[in-house]
Amino acid sequence: MRSRSLLRSRPVLPVGRLLCAALLSTAAALGTGLAAPAPSSAATPATSADDVVDGNWIGLGYNQNPQPPNGTTWNTADWNLMVSRTDYMKPGLVRVMFNLPWFWSGTDAGGSYDFTNPAYLNAERVIKHYTDRGIPVVSGLFGIDDLTYTAANTATVQATLVKHLQADGAAPRYWVGVNEPNVSTGPKSYSYADWEAATTNLTSAFTTAGVDTARTVLSGADTAEAGVSSYGGDLGHQTAPGCNSGCDSGLVWKLASLNTFTAQIYAASPTDNAITFQTSSDGTTWKHLAVAPPTPVAMVTGKNGGGMWGYTYTASGITGSKYLRLSAASSTLEHAVGSMHLANNSTSLDDPLDDLTRTQTALDTGTWNGNGSWWLRSARSGLLGASEAHFYSQELYGAAPEYVEPVMSEAVSQLRTAAPGSPVLLGETGMKAAQYPDGSKDYRFALDTTQPLRMADLAVQEARSGVDGAAAWCLDGYASTTFCGMWGRGTDDPGKVSAHSTALRPWFYTWSLLTRYLPTGSTVHAPAEPTGVRVLAAQLPSGGWTFVLVNRTSAAQAVRLSEPTGSITLNKYLYTDGATPSTDANGFPTKAGTLTADFTNGHALTVGAESVLVFTTAS
C-alpha cells in the first residue's frame, strides 16, 4: 500500500486535532457559501512529491439505470448512443442495481425465477458491456418487496442471481445486498444486527450456490452516510445521552506523569459549557483542571440534522497527575467525544473512542453509547471484501464546498484501520438534491452550468481523502422525476438541454474528463492548494500525468505544482461557468491547447475564475 502524506509540512497531530484545524479555517463560510478570496498575485509554494494519497485508485464512474429509455428492450439507436458516450468516458467503476421483479417473484416460503424476463436481460447486457471491458461493477438490490430482510430465502434469491450472472459472463465485482439498509422508509426499518444477519446469510448462500467469490465479493454496507459530516467524519465517537438532571457522565484515562492532552468534543450548541476536566494522582482524589474554552467550529449538517459544533480542548503543563477525567454535566444536549490524545515527556496515548477499551472502565461513570456507525462496524465485521457506502455533498443546502475533504479523510482513515487493504468505495456520490415544497427531490441543479464545477470539486476532494473509487448519481436518469444524469431520457428536443432530452448536460464535460483521465491504477497526489481552489495530481499507469484544478472563487488563481514529471507535453481542457467549452460533433471535450513543461522543480498553472482545468498527457 502506498504511503499517505496529506500532512506534508504540518506537524503530526492526533486525528481530532487535524480535523478541527482543517475546519477552523472554513468555519465562517459554513452555511453561507464560500467567500471568494482576493485574486492571487503569486503562485502558491511548490510542494514536495511526498504528497501521495494512501489507497489503490480504482477510478470514477456513475450509477446507471440498465433499462432502456424507450420500450422494453434496448433498440439499436439507444444502445449505440449509450455505448458511444460511456466508451468515451472510460469509467473506473459503474453501479448497476436490480429490482426484484426483473428476475424473481414469490414470498419468504419460495417462488420462481425468470431469467428470460426482458428487464433481467437488459440489466445483464449492461453489466456484461462493462465486465467485457474489465470495468468493475457494483450491484445489489434496490429493494426486496415483500421478502423478509433477514430470511434465509432472501439471501438465496440474491446468490442465485449472482451465480446466474457469473455463468453468463456478467459477474459484478462487488455485491452490496440491499440498497441503503440504514435508511428507514415505508416498511423498511432495519437495525445493524439485521444487516449482520442478512450478510451472514449471504455468505452462506454464496457458498451453497457455488458463487465464485474471487469474481464477486460481498461489499457494503451500502449505507447512506451524508450525515457523517455532523461529526466531522468521525465514525467511532462515544455519546453521553442528553437528559434534564442526574446524568453526569465521565471517562477516565491513565498515563503516568501526563502533562498534555487534546480532546475532540461535539455538542449541539455553539455556547456549550457542560464539559470539564479533572486530574488525579491516585484515581480517588480529584482536582479541577482549568482548561481554556475552545472556539466552537460549526459542523456541516445541511439537510440531515440540526446544528452541531466541534470543540477542541487542549491543555499543557499538567503536573503531579496519573489520571485524567473528562466530565459531561447533565444537559438536555447530547455530548459526543470523538478522540483523546494524552502525552508525557516520552509516551503518548491516542484514543479514537471507537470503543471504551482505552479508558479506565472501572472509573468511567454514566452511560456512554457508541454511535453505532454501520459503515465502520461493517468494515470490522469480517464479512466484506470492500467497504462501500453513499456520500452526498450538502453544498446545495449552504455548506461551504471545501468541507468534504476533511470529513472524508477522517472517515477513510478509520475505515483503513478497521479493514486494512480493503477498497473504500462510494457507490453513490453527488449533490444532496434540493427539494420542492412537497418534499420531493428537485433535480434541476443537474441541468445548470455550475454543476460541472460542483462535481469536479467533489471528485477532487474525495480522491484526495483516500477514497479508491466513486460512482456519481447518475448517468442518464431513472424515473421521469429523477433526471439526475449527464443527459436525460425522453422525447424533448435532443438539441437542447432539458429534464427529458438526450442532449449532453454541462456536467458531462468535467465528469467525463475525470473518469477518462484518472484511470484505474493511477497514483493519486494531493498537492497544496490556495484557498478556494481544489488541486489533484495523478501519475498514470502509463507513466504520464494528469492535473486537475477547480477554482471556486471569482478571481483567477495561480497554483505552483511540484511533481517528478520530467519534461512532458500536456493536453489542456477548460470549463468555465457560463462559457461554452470546446467539444467535437458528439459533444465530447476537445483540447483547448497544449503545454510543455517540467514540474520537477515547480511550475505554475493559472486557473480562471469559476473554472475547471484538466491537463493530461493522455489522449
C-alpha positions in Angstrom: 0.0 0.0 0.0 1.3 3.4 -0.9 2.1 5.8 1.9 -0.1 8.8 2.6 1.3 12.2 3.4 -1.5 14.7 3.3 0.1 16.5 6.3 3.2 17.5 4.4 4.8 20.4 6.2 2.3 20.4 9.1 3.2 18.9 12.4 1.8 15.4 13.1 -1.3 15.8 15.3 -4.0 13.4 16.5 -6.9 12.8 14.2 -9.3 15.0 16.0 -6.9 18.0 16.0 -6.2 17.6 12.3 -9.9 17.6 11.6 -10.6 20.7 13.7 -7.6 22.5 12.3 -8.9 21.9 8.8 -12.4 23.0 9.7 -11.4 26.1 11.7 -10.3 27.8 8.5 -13.7 27.4 7.0 -15.9 27.9 10.0 -17.0 31.4 8.9 -18.0 30.1 5.5 -20.2 27.2 6.7 -23.8 27.7 5.8 -23.2 30.9 3.9 -21.3 29.7 0.8 -17.6 30.1 0.1 -16.3 33.6 0.1 -14.1 34.4 -2.8 -10.5 35.3 -1.8 -8.7 38.2 -3.4 -7.0 37.5 -6.7 -3.7 35.7 -6.3 -0.8 37.9 -7.1 1.7 35.0 -6.7 1.6 31.2 -7.1 1.3 29.0 -4.0 4.7 27.5 -3.0 5.8 24.3 -4.7 5.1 21.2 -2.7 7.4 18.2 -2.4 6.5 15.0 -4.2 5.8 13.5 -0.8 2.0 14.1 -1.3 0.9 10.6 -2.3 -2.5 9.6 -1.1 -2.8 6.2 0.6 -5.1 3.9 -1.4 -5.4 1.8 -4.6 -7.1 4.0 -7.1 -10.0 2.3 -9.0 -11.5 5.4 -10.5 -14.6 7.5 -11.0 -17.8 6.4 -12.7 -21.6 6.5 -12.3 -24.8 4.8 -11.4 -26.6 3.5 -14.4 -30.3 2.6 -15.0 -29.9 -0.6 -17.1 -33.4 -0.4 -18.5 -33.7 1.2 -22.0 -35.0 4.8 -22.3 -37.6 3.6 -24.8 -39.6 0.4 -24.9 -38.9 -2.8 -23.0 -35.7 -3.8 -24.8 -32.7 -1.8 -26.0 -33.1 -0.7 -29.6 -30.0 -0.2 -31.7 -30.1 3.6 -31.7 -30.4 3.9 -27.9 -27.8 1.3 -27.2 -25.3 2.8 -29.6 -25.8 6.3 -28.1 -25.2 4.9 -24.6 -22.2 2.9 -25.7 -20.5 5.8 -27.6 -20.8 8.1 -24.6 -19.7 5.7 -22.0 -16.9 4.3 -24.1 -15.6 7.9 -24.3 -15.9 8.2 -20.5 -13.9 5.0 -19.8 -15.3 4.8 -16.2 -13.3 3.1 -13.5 -16.4 2.0 -11.6 -20.1 1.5 -12.5 -23.0 0.7 -10.2 -26.0 -1.2 -11.7 -28.7 -2.2 -9.3 -31.6 -4.7 -9.7 -35.3 -4.6 -8.9 -36.5 -8.0 -7.6 -39.4 -8.4 -10.1 -36.9 -8.3 -13.0 -36.0 -11.9 -12.3 -38.0 -13.4 -9.4 -41.5 -13.5 -7.8 -42.6 -15.1 -4.6 -42.6 -14.9 -0.8 -40.3 -16.0 2.1 -41.7 -19.5 1.6 -40.4 -19.7 -2.0 -41.0 -18.5 -5.5 -39.8 -18.7 -9.1 -37.0 -17.3 -11.2 -37.4 -15.9 -14.7 -34.1 -15.1 -16.3 -35.8 -14.7 -19.7 -37.6 -11.5 -18.5 -36.6 -8.6 -20.8 -35.9 -6.5 -17.7 -33.4 -9.0 -16.4 -31.8 -9.4 -19.9 -31.4 -5.6 -20.2 -29.6 -5.5 -16.8 -27.4 -8.5 -17.7 -26.5 -6.9 -21.0 -25.5 -3.6 -19.5 -23.3 -5.3 -16.8 -21.7 -7.5 -19.4 -20.9 -4.5 -21.5 -18.7 -3.3 -18.7 -17.3 -6.5 -17.5 -16.2 -7.3 -21.0 -14.1 -4.1 -20.9 -12.6 -5.0 -17.5 -14.6 -2.3 -15.7 -15.7 -3.4 -12.2 -19.5 -3.2 -11.5 -21.1 -2.7 -8.1 -24.5 -4.4 -7.9 -27.3 -5.4 -5.5 -31.0 -5.0 -5.0 -32.8 -1.7 -4.8 -35.4 -3.4 -2.6 -36.8 -6.8 -1.5 -40.5 -6.1 -1.9 -42.4 -8.5 0.4 -39.4 -10.6 1.4 -38.0 -10.5 4.9 -34.6 -8.9 5.1 -33.1 -11.5 7.5 -34.8 -14.6 6.0 -32.5 -17.2 4.5 -34.5 -17.3 1.3 -33.8 -13.6 0.7 -30.1 -14.4 0.6 -30.7 -17.5 -1.6 -32.5 -15.4 -4.1 -29.6 -13.0 -4.3 -27.0 -15.8 -4.5 -28.9 -17.4 -7.3 -29.0 -14.2 -9.2 -25.2 -13.6 -8.8 -24.4 -17.2 -9.8 -26.5 -16.8 -13.0 -24.8 -13.5 -13.8 -21.4 -15.2 -13.4 -22.4 -18.1 -15.6 -23.4 -15.6 -18.3 -20.2 -13.7 -18.1 -21.7 -10.7 -16.4 -20.2 -11.1 -12.9 -20.4 -7.9 -10.8 -17.2 -7.3 -8.9 -19.0 -6.1 -5.8 -22.3 -7.3 -4.4 -23.8 -5.0 -1.8 -27.0 -6.7 -0.8 -29.9 -4.3 -0.3 -29.7 -0.5 -1.1 -29.2 1.8 1.9 -30.4 -0.6 4.6 -29.8 2.0 7.4 -32.5 4.3 5.9 -36.0 3.7 7.3 -38.5 4.3 4.5 -42.1 2.9 4.5 -42.0 -0.7 5.6 -38.2 -0.8 5.7 -36.7 -0.3 9.1 -33.6 -2.4 9.8 -31.0 -2.5 12.6 -27.3 -3.1 12.2 -27.9 -6.6 13.7 -30.4 -7.2 10.9 -27.7 -6.2 8.4 -25.2 -8.5 10.0 -27.7 -11.4 10.0 -28.6 -10.8 6.4 -25.0 -10.6 5.3 -24.1 -13.7 7.2 -26.9 -15.4 5.3 -25.5 -14.1 2.1 -22.1 -15.6 2.9 -23.7 -19.0 3.4 -25.9 -18.6 0.4 -23.0 -17.7 -1.9 -21.2 -20.9 -0.7 -24.3 -23.1 -1.3 -25.0 -21.6 -4.7 -21.3 -22.0 -5.8 -20.7 -18.3 -6.3 -17.1 -17.6 -7.2 -16.1 -15.1 -4.5 -12.8 -14.4 -6.4 -15.0 -12.8 -9.0 -17.8 -11.3 -6.9 -17.1 -10.2 -3.3 -19.6 -9.1 -0.7 -19.3 -5.4 -0.1 -21.2 -2.7 1.8 -22.9 -1.9 3.9 -24.2 0.4 1.0 -25.3 2.8 3.7 -26.3 6.4 3.3 -23.6 8.4 5.0 -24.1 12.1 4.1 -24.8 12.8 7.8 -21.2 11.8 8.9 -20.3 15.4 8.4 -22.3 16.3 11.5 -19.3 14.8 13.4 -16.6 15.8 11.0 -16.4 12.3 9.5 -15.7 10.7 12.9 -17.3 7.2 12.7 -16.4 6.0 16.1 -17.3 8.6 18.7 -18.9 7.9 22.1 -22.0 9.8 23.2 -23.4 10.8 26.6 -27.2 11.0 26.2 -29.0 14.2 26.9 -31.2 14.5 30.0 -32.5 17.1 32.4 -30.6 16.1 35.5 -28.8 13.3 37.3 -26.9 12.0 34.3 -23.4 13.4 34.8 -21.0 11.1 32.9 -17.3 10.7 32.9 -14.5 9.0 31.1 -11.1 8.4 32.7 -7.6 7.8 31.1 -4.4 6.7 32.8 -0.9 7.8 31.9 1.8 8.4 34.4 3.2 11.9 34.6 0.8 13.1 31.9 1.5 16.7 31.1 -0.7 17.5 28.0 -3.9 16.4 26.3 -6.1 17.2 23.4 -9.8 16.2 23.3 -12.3 16.5 20.4 -15.9 17.1 21.6 -19.1 17.5 19.6 -22.2 19.3 21.0 -25.4 20.7 19.6 -24.7 24.2 20.8 -22.2 27.0 20.0 -22.2 28.0 23.6 -21.7 24.7 25.3 -20.1 24.6 28.8 -21.0 21.2 30.1 -17.5 19.7 29.6 -14.9 19.9 32.4 -11.7 18.1 33.2 -10.2 16.8 36.4 -6.8 15.2 37.3 -5.8 12.8 40.0 -2.6 11.1 41.2 -4.4 8.0 42.5 -7.8 7.8 40.8 -9.6 8.6 44.0 -8.9 12.3 44.9 -9.7 14.6 42.0 -8.9 18.3 41.4 -10.4 20.6 38.8 -8.2 21.4 35.8 -8.7 24.8 34.3 -8.8 24.5 30.5 -9.3 27.4 28.2 -12.6 27.3 26.4 -12.1 26.5 22.8 -13.6 28.3 19.8 -16.6 26.2 18.6 -16.4 25.1 14.9 -19.7 24.6 13.1 -20.1 21.2 11.6 -21.8 20.6 8.3 -25.3 19.2 8.9 -27.2 20.6 5.9 -30.3 18.6 5.2 -29.5 15.8 7.6 -29.9 17.3 11.1 -29.7 20.1 13.5 -26.6 22.2 14.1 -23.6 20.6 15.6 -20.3 22.2 16.8 -16.9 20.8 17.3 -14.8 21.8 20.4 -11.1 21.0 20.6 -9.9 21.2 24.2 -6.2 21.4 24.8 -4.1 21.7 28.0 -0.4 21.5 28.7 1.9 22.0 31.7 -0.1 19.5 33.8 1.9 18.2 36.8 1.5 15.5 39.5 -1.1 13.6 37.6 -1.6 10.0 36.5 -5.3 10.1 35.7 -7.4 12.5 33.5 -11.2 12.6 33.7 -13.4 14.2 31.2 -16.8 15.0 32.7 -20.0 15.8 30.9 -22.5 17.5 33.2 -26.3 16.8 33.0 -27.6 18.6 29.9 -30.5 18.4 27.6 -28.0 18.2 24.8 -26.1 15.1 23.8 -22.3 15.3 24.0 -20.0 13.1 21.9 -16.3 12.5 22.5 -14.5 12.0 19.2 -10.9 11.4 20.3 -8.5 11.9 23.2 -4.7 12.3 22.9 -2.6 12.3 26.1 1.2 12.6 26.4 4.0 12.8 28.9 7.6 13.6 28.1 8.2 10.2 26.5 4.9 8.4 25.8 1.6 9.2 24.2 -1.8 7.6 24.3 -4.2 8.1 21.3 -7.8 7.0 21.9 -10.1 7.3 18.8 -13.1 6.4 21.1 -14.4 3.8 18.7 -14.8 1.7 21.9 -14.0 2.2 25.6 -11.1 -0.2 25.8 -8.5 2.6 26.2 -10.3 4.2 29.1 -10.2 3.1 32.8 -13.6 1.4 32.6 -13.8 0.8 36.4 -13.6 4.6 36.8 -15.9 5.6 34.0 -19.3 6.9 35.1 -22.7 7.4 33.5 -24.0 6.0 30.2 -21.9 6.2 27.1 -23.2 5.0 23.8 -21.1 4.2 20.7 -22.6 5.9 17.7 -23.2 2.5 16.0 -21.8 3.6 12.6 -22.8 0.8 10.2 -20.0 1.9 7.9 -17.3 1.4 10.5 -18.9 -1.7 12.1 -19.4 -3.4 8.8 -15.8 -2.7 7.8 -14.8 -4.5 11.0 -17.3 -7.4 10.7 -15.1 -9.7 8.7 -18.0 -10.2 6.3 -16.9 -7.9 3.5 -14.3 -7.7 0.8 -14.8 -4.0 0.2 -16.1 -1.1 2.3 -18.8 0.7 0.3 -21.3 3.5 1.2 -23.0 6.6 -0.2 -21.9 10.2 0.4 -23.6 13.3 -0.9 -22.3 16.9 -0.6 -24.5 19.3 1.3 -23.4 22.3 -0.9 -27.0 22.9 -2.2 -28.0 23.4 1.4 -25.5 26.1 2.0 -22.4 24.2 3.1 -19.1 25.5 2.1 -17.9 23.2 -0.7 -14.5 22.5 0.9 -15.8 20.6 3.9 -15.8 17.3 2.1 -12.1 16.5 2.2 -11.5 16.8 5.9 -14.8 14.9 6.6 -14.0 12.1 4.2 -10.3 11.9 5.2 -11.4 11.3 8.8 -13.9 8.6 7.8 -11.5 6.9 5.3 -8.6 6.8 7.9 -10.9 5.0 10.3 -12.1 2.5 7.7 -8.5 1.8 6.6 -7.6 1.0 10.2 -10.7 -1.2 10.6 -10.1 -3.2 7.4 -6.5 -2.8 6.1 -6.1 -3.3 2.4 -9.9 -3.3 1.7 -11.1 -0.9 -1.0 -13.1 2.1 0.1 -15.8 2.9 -2.4 -18.6 5.4 -2.7 -21.3 3.5 -4.5 -23.3 6.8 -4.8 -22.0 10.3 -4.7 -23.0 13.7 -5.9 -25.0 16.7 -4.6 -27.7 16.2 -2.0 -30.7 17.1 -4.1 -32.7 20.2 -3.3 -36.4 19.8 -2.6 -39.7 21.1 -3.8 -42.2 22.4 -1.2 -43.9 19.0 -1.2 -40.6 17.3 -0.1 -39.9 15.6 -3.5 -36.4 15.9 -4.9 -35.6 18.8 -7.2 -33.0 17.8 -9.8 -32.9 21.0 -11.8 -29.4 21.6 -10.4 -28.3 18.7 -12.7 -29.1 20.9 -15.7 -27.3 24.1 -14.7 -23.8 25.4 -15.7 -22.4 25.3 -12.1 -22.9 21.6 -11.7 -19.7 20.8 -13.7 -17.7 22.8 -11.0 -19.6 21.3 -8.1 -19.0 17.7 -9.3 -15.3 18.3 -10.2 -14.8 19.9 -6.8 -16.4 16.9 -5.1 -14.4 14.4 -7.1 -11.1 16.0 -6.3 -11.8 16.2 -2.6 -12.9 12.6 -2.5 -9.8 11.4 -4.3 -7.5 13.5 -2.1 -9.3 12.0 1.0 -8.2 8.5 0.1 -11.4 7.1 -1.4 -10.5 4.4 -4.0 -13.5 4.9 -6.3 -16.7 6.8 -6.6 -19.8 6.4 -8.7 -21.8 9.6 -9.5 -25.5 9.8 -9.2 -26.2 9.4 -12.1 -25.6 8.6 -15.8 -28.9 9.4 -17.6 -31.7 9.2 -15.0 -34.2 6.8 -13.6 -37.9 7.7 -13.2 -39.1 10.8 -15.1 -38.8 12.9 -11.9 -35.3 11.5 -11.2 -33.5 13.4 -14.0 -30.1 13.3 -12.2 -27.9 12.4 -15.1 -25.4 13.8 -17.5 -28.1 13.5 -20.1 -31.8 12.6 -19.9 -34.4 10.1 -21.0 -37.4 11.3 -23.0 -38.6 13.0 -26.2 -37.7 16.6 -25.5 -35.6 18.4 -28.2 -32.3 16.4 -28.4 -30.5 19.6 -29.4 -31.4 21.5 -26.2 -30.6 20.6 -22.5 -33.8 19.8 -20.5 -35.0 17.3 -18.0 -36.2 14.9 -20.7 -33.7 15.5 -23.5 -30.8 13.3 -24.6 -28.7 16.4 -25.1 -25.5 16.2 -23.0 -25.7 18.4 -20.0 -22.8 20.7 -18.9 -21.5 18.4 -16.2 -20.8 15.7 -18.6 -17.9 17.8 -19.8 -16.0 17.8 -16.5 -17.1 14.4 -15.1 -16.2 12.6 -18.4 -12.7 14.2 -18.3 -12.2 12.9 -14.8 -13.4 9.4 -15.5 -11.3 9.2 -18.6 -8.1 10.8 -17.4 -7.9 9.5 -13.9 -7.8 5.8 -14.8 -7.6 2.7 -12.6 -4.1 2.2 -11.2 -3.1 5.9 -11.1 -1.1 7.1 -8.2 -3.0 10.0 -6.7 -1.2 13.0 -5.3 -2.7 15.8 -3.1 -0.7 19.0 -3.6 -1.0 22.1 -1.6 -4.0 24.3 -2.5 -4.8 28.0 -2.5 -7.9 29.0 -0.6 -11.0 28.3 -2.7 -9.1 26.0 -5.2 -9.0 22.3 -5.3 -5.9 20.6 -6.8 -5.2 17.0 -7.8 -2.3 15.4 -9.5 -2.1 11.8 -10.7 0.7 9.7 -12.2 -1.0 7.5 -14.7 -0.2 3.7 -15.1 1.5 4.6 -18.4 3.9 6.9 -16.6 2.2 10.1 -17.8 0.4 12.7 -15.7 -3.0 14.3 -15.2 -3.5 17.6 -13.2 -6.9 18.9 -12.2 -7.6 22.4 -10.9 -11.0 23.5 -9.7 -11.3 27.3 -8.9 -14.5 28.1 -6.9 -13.5 31.8 -6.5 -14.4 34.9 -8.5 -10.8 35.6 -9.5 -8.0 33.8 -11.4 -5.7 31.8 -9.2 -2.1 30.6 -9.7 -1.0 27.2 -8.4 2.6 26.1 -8.4 2.9 22.4 -8.7 6.0 20.3 -7.9 5.9 16.7 -9.1 8.6 14.5 -10.5 7.4 14.6 -14.1 10.4 15.5 -16.2 9.5 17.4 -19.4 6.0 16.4 -20.5 3.5 17.7 -23.1 0.0 18.0 -21.7 -3.3 18.5 -23.4 -5.4 21.3 -21.8 -9.2 21.1 -21.3 -11.1 24.1 -19.9 -14.6 24.5 -18.5 -15.7 28.0 -17.2 -19.1 28.5 -15.7 -21.3 30.3 -18.2 -19.0 29.8 -21.2 -19.3 27.2 -23.9 -16.4 24.6 -23.8 -14.6 23.2 -26.8 -16.3 20.0 -28.0 -16.5 17.8 -31.1 -19.6 16.9 -33.1 -20.6 14.3 -30.4 -20.4 16.9 -27.6 -17.2 15.2 -26.3 -14.5 17.5 -24.9 -11.7 18.6 -27.2 -8.5 20.2 -26.0 -8.2 23.9 -25.8 -4.4 23.9 -26.2 -1.2 22.1 -25.1 1.5 22.8 -22.6 5.1 21.5 -22.5 6.6 21.9 -19.1 8.7 20.2 -16.4 7.1 20.2 -12.9 10.1 18.6 -11.1 11.3 21.8 -9.7 7.9 23.5 -9.7 5.8 25.1 -12.4 2.9 27.5 -12.1 -0.5 26.9 -13.6 -3.2 29.6 -13.7 -6.9 28.6 -13.5 -9.5 31.2 -14.2 -12.4 32.2 -12.0 -15.2 29.6 -11.6 -13.3 27.2 -13.9 -12.0 23.7 -14.1 -8.7 23.0 -15.8 -7.6 19.5 -16.7 -4.1 18.9 -18.1 -3.2 15.4 -19.2 -0.5 13.6 -21.2 -3.2 11.0 -22.2 -5.2 11.2 -25.3 
